[in-house]
Amino acid sequence: MSSVTSALIPRFVFWWLLLVVVQQAQRIFLIGAEARRDAPSPAVLGLTLLTGLRADFVTASFGMIVVLVVAVIVAAPFALGGLGRAGAVLVRTVTVAAAILTVAYVAVLTVDMGYYLYSGHRLDAVFIEYLTDLVGQGRQGAIGGSQVGTQTAAEISDVGTWAVRVVSYAAVLTPAILGWRLAFRRAVAPRMCARPRVTAIALPVAVAVGAWGVHPDGPDSVQSAPIASSTYYALAQSPIWILNTPLEKASKAVIIPPVVAAAMPESRAISLTREILLPGARFVSPRYPLVHLEEPRPSPLVRRPNVLLLFIEALDRRFLGRTIAGRRVTPFLDSLFADSVVFEQFHTNGAQTFHGLFASLCSSLPRQGVAATKARYANDYLCLPTLLARGGFRTRMVIGLNRDQSHSRLGLFMARNGLQELIDESGFPRTAPRAGLGIADGALFDRLRAEIDTLRAGPRPYFLMTLTTATHHPFGMPSDHPDVVALRAEPDRYVPALRYLDLELERFFRGLERDGALRDTVVLVLGDHGRHERVARDDVENAAGHFTVPLAVWLDPSLRAASIYRPRVARDMVSQLDITPTILALAGLTPRLSPFAGRDVTCALVTDCVSDRATYLSEVYEPGAGLVERDGFWFYAFARRTLDHIDLALTGPPRRLTADDPAAGPLIDRILALYVTANTLTEQNTIWSWRDFGNRL
């Protein structure tokens, strides 16, 4: 081994593993602080530390690779004066660059520590924007009287609190650094020197394995870690990854087409959106233009209810109540809906699962393209699980997929927005049957039942939701029921999958009824979106079918009263945006201030009472958007500049208007206003601000 290599390798290893040590020390400190409030089980603690260690190896490895690249670039010109001189420069540069990087990591970790103890969140886009505001206003000399300046001054003045935190953190970090330095000198370095060739071969492999997250699935395996507790799942992540935020925002940004921006400036879009969605509302902020005052009212129910929210994958209402090949496809859903309030004009706001979840759980307009839950999970939102958790509910979700399936970032989004536990496929026994995308729906409902039994044993109400998968391609249906077997002969495999789902849902629901486990419970059954498969006669009908789903609201008899609930078919036009305000109203937890684009429709549980307003439809398959009103669906394609229409029943022939048609102009304006607002507010992170409004709820 050359003298340069023998000098370089120990330095590289020291700084590389020091980066791991300082990150793990910070995690241990935060776990210790969190454990005083919510002590983890030994299994959760071990998994959190192990997952975090893998995350730390990723950031440390990539950091040191950057250091090495910088050192090679700096040393390259010195090669003209001899390799020995270039090698000496290389070694010195690695040392200096690694030291600077370590200081930077420690600074980020220290800030993350303080931010977490203050807000309960790891470093996120909100904090980056706070720094941007601080720097920008400081340059303009306007920081003195600003909100961000006032908040910063208040935090700095609270010397006692942050001083104790910093000293306590230093008491953990300093021994960790000194301990690693001592261990390196006494044990690691001598062993490397004793085996120079082995070290030279093993080190690149070890760094590559570390950069890959010490896992076959790579760095993203950290986001898919099987940690049900949202608190400890978040603590297993790395705050260093926040440094990727600007790059991620750029790569996933929605760019408003110039022709759209010219036709619908942001100021006009906001004004029209307010008129369309929130007529008469009192708005409180120009920067967060949909934040408005609410009118909290007592819950109409005699007791605060449990809430069971069932998202049925691609539950298309066109397939309910049908008989195919002599078999009823959804006899249980049909009977359940007959005992529920069913909204015949309920529509989704997005055409894909995570757009639907975002609209339903946060009452916010979904963006174009990649859902906000993935593309902007680090933004500020005011969502249903957060408000329920603050109101004393236990909040959980059970799914049969991995929480980060297809890099969805669902785990990160839900951990930031009030979900206390997310049980994914890792929470099922290895013997649990699988079908299609993940765990079979029958096993999913079994696990959901177990969670309900556990939650009912506690003193507080619960919010529990799930998302099924059987009715998603490739349509998993592990059932030998005669109906399913017969319907498998149909060319449309969605039909037997829907029959299987109906059978398993019946078994689950009837078991809960039999055992009295639905007492004091509100159940909502809806589709996350309509069907994606082409089952329509033309493109317009097919597009409308993406948003055509049912919503049924069922109250256990223990909560029913004639004045507040009457099973019926409601003609009111509602959408996923109305789910969160309605559930909060039933729980008596309507906030005083909100950015919700939907409204409370609890009055519709007894009579038609909701004034008509347009429902925004976010497209994903091409640049465009739509809305649905009493006269039907309208879709505007930006590139073609055409406006397509079909009636609500999807039975009449579609018609097409050009953008120049006088009848099209007002409709196009409304669609563009909603589109620009949905995407601009999400991209600018101006839907909601906990910093500005959190103390006004």
N, C-alpha and C positions, 0 to 999 in steps of 0.2 A: 504494500500500500504506500502511495506517495506521501510526502510530508504534508502536502496541501489537503489531501483526503483525510489523513489522520488528525489534522487540526480542525477540519470542517465538520466531520461527522459528530464528534462529541458536542460541539456547539449547537449544531442543528437539533440533535436529540434533546439537549437540555431545554432549549427554548420551545421546541414542539410540545414536549410533555408538560412544560410549565404552563402553556396555554390551556392544556387540558385541566391541570390542577386548579388554576384560578377560577375556571368556569364551574368545576364541580364544587369547589369551596363555596361559591356564591349560591349554588343550588342547595347545598346542605344548610346554609344559613337561612334561606327562604323557607325551606321545609321545616326547619326548627321554629321559625316564626309562625308558620301556618298551622303546625301541629298543636299549638296551644288552643286553637279554635276548633280544628277538625283533624284529630289524630288519625293517621293512616294505619291500615293493617300492615303487618310485616310484609305480606305479599305485594301490596300496593307500593309500599316504601321501596322495596327491593327493585320492583319493575321501574319505578320512577327514576331511581338512581342509575340503573342499568341503561335505560333508554336515554337519559340525559348524558351519560358517559359516551354513548355512541354519537349523540348530537355534538358533543364537545370535540370528539375526534374529527368529525367532519369539518367543523369550523377551524380547528387547530391545523389540520392537514392542509386545507386550502390556503389558510393564512401563510403557512410556512412555504408552500409552493410559490406563492406570490413573492415572498421574501427572497427565495432562491432565484427567481426570474429577475427580480430587480438587481440582485447582487451580480448576476451574470452580465446584465446589460452595463452596469457600472464598471465591471472589471474588464470587459471586452477590449476597450481601447488600450488598456495597459499591456495587452498581449504583444503589442508591437515592440515593447521594451523587454520582452522575455516572459516566459510562462511562469517563472518563479515570482516575478513581481505581480503579475496578474492574479496568481493564486493567493498571494498575501492580501491583495486588495479584496478579492472575493471573500476570504475568511472574515476580514474586518467589516466588510459591508453586511455580510450575513448577521454578524453580531449586533451591529448598530441597528439595522433594519428590524431584526427580531425584537430587540429591546424596545424600539419605538412601537412596534405592533403590540407587544405585550402591554405597554402603558395604555395604548388605545383600547385594548380589550378590557383592561381593568377599569378604565374610565367608563366604558359602555356598561359594563357589569354593575358598577357602582350606581350609575344613573338608573339602570333597570331595577336595582334593589330598592332605591328610594321611590321610584315610580310605582313599583308593585305594592310596597307597603302603604303608599298614599291612595292608589286607585284600585288595587286588586287585579291589575292587568300587567302583562309584560310590555316592553317597549313596542309601540305600534305607530301606525300612520298618524294618529291623533297627536302623539308626542312630537313627531317630526314636524307637524304643522305648527305646534306650539313654539318650537324653536325657530321655525321660519318667521312666524309672526313677531317673535321677540327680536330677532335680528333685523327684520325689515322695519319695524317701528323704531328700533334704536337708531338705525341709519337716518331716518326721517326726523329724529328728535321728537317723536310723538309718543314715546313709551310712557312718559310720566303719568298721564291721565287715562291711559288705555286700560281695558279690562285685563289684558295679559300682563301689563305692568303692575297693576294693582294686585293681581293674584300672585305674581312672582315675589313682590315685596312682602306680601303676607306670609308666604312660605318661608322666605329668608328670615323674617322676624321671629319665626317660631324656632328659635335657636335650640331650646331645650330638647324638642322632639327629634329634630334631624341630627343633632350632635350625638345623642344617645344611639341612634341608629347607625351612624357612621362609625362610632367607636366600637359598637358591638360587632359590626361587620368586619372592621379592621382586626378585631380580636380573633376572628375566625380565619380571615385571609392571610394575615401575617404569619402565623404558625404553619399554615399550609405551604406558603412559599419557602419559608426557612427549612421546613421539614423536607421538601422536595430537593432543595439545594444540598442539604446534608446527605440525603439518600443517594443523590446523583454522584456526589464526590466519593462516598465511601463504598457504594455497591455497584451502581450502574456503570460509571465511567471505567473503573478497573476491569470489569467483565468485558466491556467493548474493546478495550485495549488488548485484552488477552486473546480475543478472537477477531482480529481485524477483518479477515476475509469474509467470515460469516456475517459480521456486522454490515460490511459494505454491500453484501447481497440482500440481506434481510431488511435493511432500512427502507429502500425504495418500495419493496413489497408491503411493508407495514404502513407506510404513509399512504399508499394507494388504497389499501384495505380500510384505513381510517377515513380517507376522503370519501369512500363509498359507504360509510356508515356502519362498517363491520356487519353487513347484512346483504343477502343476495339481492334484495329489492332496492338497494342503494339508499341515498340520503332521505328520500321520501318515506322510507320505512319508519322514520321518527314520527312523522305525522300520523302514520297508521298504527301506532303503538296501542296495544290492547289495555288501556287504562280507562276504566269506566268513569272514575271521578274526574270531573272537568277541572277541578282545582289542581290535582296532581298531574293530570295530562298537560296542563299549561306549564307547570313547573318542570316537566320533562323536556320542554322545548328550549331552544337556544335564542336568547335575545340578540345575539350577534347577527342573526339572519335579518334583523330589521334593516341592516345596511343594504340589503337587496331591494328595499321598498321602492326607491326611485326607478330602478331597472324594471321591476315587476309592473309598476304603474304604467311605464312607457310601453311595455310589451303587450299589455292587456287593455290599453286605453280604447274607449269608444270615441272615434273622431266623428263629430257631426259633419255630414257632407256639406261642402260649401254652398251648394244650391239650397239645402235646407236651412242652413244658418242665415243665408241672405233673405229667404222667404219668411223665416220665423226667428227674429232676434230673441235673445234670452229674456230680456225684460218683458217683451210682449208675450212670450211663452209662459212665463210665470203668472202674468196677469190673467191670461185665458185659463190656465190650469186651476187657479184659485176659483174662478167663476164656475168651471165645470165640476170640480170635485168638492169644493168647500164653500159654496155660496153663503154669504152672510157671516163667515167665520171672522174672528178678530185675530189678526196676525201680529206677531210681536217682534219680528227681527227681519231686517232686509238681507242679512247674510244667510239666514236659514229660512227661506221664504215660505215654507209650508208649515212651520211651527206656529201653532195657534192655541188659543185658550179653549179648554173643554169645559163641560158642565157636569161634574161628577154627581151621580145620583145613587141612592141606596140600591142595593141589589133587589130585584123584584122577587127573589126567592126567599123562602123562610130561613134557609141556612146557607152558609157558604158552600158551594158544591165542589165535589171532585170533578175534574175535567178529563175525559178520555177522547183524544183526537186521533181518528183513524184515517190516514191518507191511503187510499187504495190506488195502486199504480194503474194509470191510464183507464180509470173507471169512466167509460163513455156512456152517457145516459141513453144513447140511442140503442144500447144493447140490453137495457133493463126491461123487465116485463115481457120478454120475448120467448116464444117457443120455436125451437129449431130442431128439425128431425124428430119431431114428436116429444121433445124434452124441454121442460121449463129450464131456462138458463140460470135465472137468479130468484128462485122461489123464496129464499130467506130474506134477501135484500128487499124484495117486493113486499113481504109481510112486515118487515121492520119499518120500511118507509111508510106503510099504511098507518103505523102507530106513531109517526113522527111528523114534524113540520118539514115539508119538502119544498124547496125553492125550485120551481120549474124553470126559472130564468136566472139560474146561477151560472157564472162563467169564471174560468180561470183567467188570470192576467198574463200568464206566460205559457209557452208551449212545451216547456221542459220541466223536469222535476224540481230543480233547485230554484228556478224562477218562481215556481208555484209555492215552494216552501218560504221563500223570501217574502213574497207578497202576503202570504197567509200569516206568518209569524211576526212580521214587522210592519204590516199595513203600509208598505212603500211600493212605489211603481218600479217594476223590474227593468233593468237596463237591457240594451241590445247585446246580443252575443253571449259571452261567458257570464254566468250568473254572478251577482254581487257577493254571494256567499263564498265564492271561490276567488274571484278577481279582486274583490275589495273587502275581504273578511276582517281586515284590521281597521276599518273605518268605524266611526261612531254611529250607532243605531239605538233606537228605543224599541225593544221587541217584547213580545208577550212573555217569554220565560223570565226575563229580568223583572218585569213588573209583578208577575205572580210570585216569584221568589222573594221579592221585597215585601210582598203582602202576606208572607207566611206559608206559601205553598212549597211543597217539595216538587221539584221539576225533573222529569226523566224522559228519555227516549230510548226505544228498543228498535233496532234494525237488524236485518239478516245479512247485511253486507259489511265490509270494512268501512270504518268512518271516513277513510280517505280514498274510497274507491274512485279510480280514474282521476286521482289527485283533486278530489272535490273540495278539500279543506273544510268539510262539514264539521269535523271535530274542533278545529280552531275557531270557526265561526260560532258554533254553539257554546263553546267554553267562554267566549267573550260576551255572549248575550243571554246569560242567565240559566242555561241548562246545567243542573248540578251533576247529572250522571248521563252518559251516553253509552248504552250497552250495545256493542256491535257483534259481529259474528264470533269474535274471540270470547264472548261471554256465554257461548253455547257449548254443550258437551261435544267432544270429538265425534260421538256417534249420532249427533243430530243429523237428520236427513237433509240433503242439499238438492236443489232443483233449480235449473235456470241460472239466475245471477248469483244466488247465494243460498242461505238457509231456506228450506221450504216453508211456505206460509203456515202450515200446520204447526211446525215446531216454533215458529215465530209467535203464534198466538198462545202456545203453551208457556213460553217464557214471559209473555205479556201477562198471562194469568198469574204466574208466580210473583211478578212485580206488584200486581194489584193486591194480592194477599199480603205481601210485605208492607206495602204502603198503608193499607187499611188498618194494620196493627198499630200504626203510629197515631199520635194525637192531632196531626195537622192534615189539612186537605192536600190533595195531590193534583198535579198536572202530568199526564202521561200521554205520550204520542208514539205512533209507529208509522212505518211506511212499508207496505207489502211489495212483493216482487213477482208473484206468479204470473200476473197479466202483462209483464214486460217480456219482449222478445229475449230469449228463445222459449218463453212460456213453459215454466216448470210446473208439472202437475203429477206428483207421485201418488196417484190414487187409482184404485181398482173399482171405484163406485160405478154402477151400471151406467149412470148418466154420463160420467166422464168418459168411460170406455166407448159409449155410443157416439158421443160428440167428437171423439178423436178422428172419426171418419170424415169430419168436415174439413174442407180445404183451409178455412181460417182457424188457425190453432189458438187464437185468442178466445174463441168460444168455449172449448173444453177447459182452458185455464181459468176462465171466469166462473165456470160451474164449479171447479175445484175450490176456488177462492170462496165462493158462496157457501159451500159445504163446511169448510173449515171455520169460516166466520160464524156460521150457525152453531157449530159445536162449542166454540169459544163463548159466544154471547148467551146461549141458552144455559150453559154451565154457570156463568156468572149470575144469571137470573135465578136459577134453581137454588143457589147457595146464598142468595141475598147480598152478593158482592157488588151489586150496582147501586145499592142504597145511597142516596144523596149524590148521585152522579149524573152529569150531563155528558152525553155521547154525541160527537159530531162525526159523520161519515161523509167523505168527499173524495173526489179524484184530484190527484196532483196536476193532471192535465188530461186532455182527451187522447184519442188514438193517434199514433204516428204513422201506422201502416196505412197505405192508400186503400180506403174502402168506399170512396165517394165517386160520383159520376164525373166530376170535373175538379179543377184546381181550386176554385173558390170554395166549393163545398168541403173539399179536403182540408183547406186551411182553417175554415170555421170549426171543423171537427176537432181540431187541436185544443179548442177552448170549451168544448161542450161536455160538461161533467155535472153530476148531481151534487147537491148538498142536502143532507138530512140532519135535523137536530132532534134528538130524542132525550126526554127527561124521564128519569126513574119516577114511578108513581109517588114515592115519598116526597118529591119536590113539586108535584103537579098541583095546580089550582086553576079553576076555570078562568080566572081573571088574567092569568099570565101565560097559559099554554093550552092549545087545542090542536090535536093532530089534524093536519089538513095539508092541502097543496096551496102554497103561497105564490101569488103572481108577481110579487115584488122583484124587481131587478136588482140583484146583488152580485158581489164578486168576492174573490179571495181577500181583497183589501178589507172587507168588512168582518173577517173572522176575528182578528185580534180585538177590535173595539167591542164586539158583541160578547166575547168570552169575558173580557174585563168588566163589562157592565153586569153580566150575570154574577160575577164574583164580587161586585161592589168595589172595584179597584180602578175605575176610570181615572186617569191622571188629570191634574189640573191643566197641564200643558202637554201637547204632543205634536209630532209631525205626521200623524196618521192621515193617509189619503182616503181611508175608508171611514165608516160610521157604524155606530151601534144600531143594530136592527132587531133588538129584542122585542120591540112592539109587534113585529111581524109574526111572533110565535102565537099570536092570538087573532090577529086580523091584518088585512092588507093596509099598510100604513106608511110605506116608504116612498117618498117622491122619486120619480125616475131621474136617473142621471147616467151619463155615459160610462161604460166600462172600457178601460184602456187595455189593448191587446198588444203585447210585446212579441214581435216576430224574432226568429232566430235563423231562419233558413235563407233570407235575403234581406238587404237593406230596405226597411219599410216598417210599417206599424199599422194598427187598426183600432177600431172601437166598435162597440155593439150598443145599439139603442133599441127602442121599441120597434123601429122599422127594419131592424135586421143588423147584419154584420157589414162593416165597411173596411176594406183593406186598401191602403195606399202604397204603391210600389214606387220608390224614389227614382230608380233608373228609368222605368217606363213612363213615369208620370201619369199613371192610370189609377182610377179608383174603382174597385170591384165591390159589388153588393150581392148579398143573398139574404133571404128572409130568415127569421129566427128559427123556424121549423126545418130549415134546410130542404124544403120540398120544391120551391119554385125555381125557375131558371135564373141563373145569375145574369147580371148585367154589368156593363163596363162603361164608365164615364171617363173622358179625358180631363186632364187638369185644367184645360181651358173652358170646360163647360161651366156656365154660371151656377148650376145647381151643385157642382162639386166643390166650389171655392170655400164655403163655410165649413164643410166637413173636413176638407184637407187642412184648413187652419187649425181645427180642433185636434186632429190627429198629430200634426206637427208640433203643436204646443205641448201635448202630453209627452211626445217622444223627446223633444228637446229638454223638457223639465226632468224627465226620468233619468236621462243619461247625464245631463249637466250636474244635477245635485249629487248623483253617485260619484261621478268623476272628481268633483270638487270637494267631496266629503262635507257637504252642507245640508244633509238631511236632518241631522240632529247634532247637538253638542252637549255632552255631559258636563263639560267645564262651564258652559254658559247657563245651562238650564237645569242641571241635576238637582240643585237645591230648591227648585221651584215646583217640583212634582207634588 
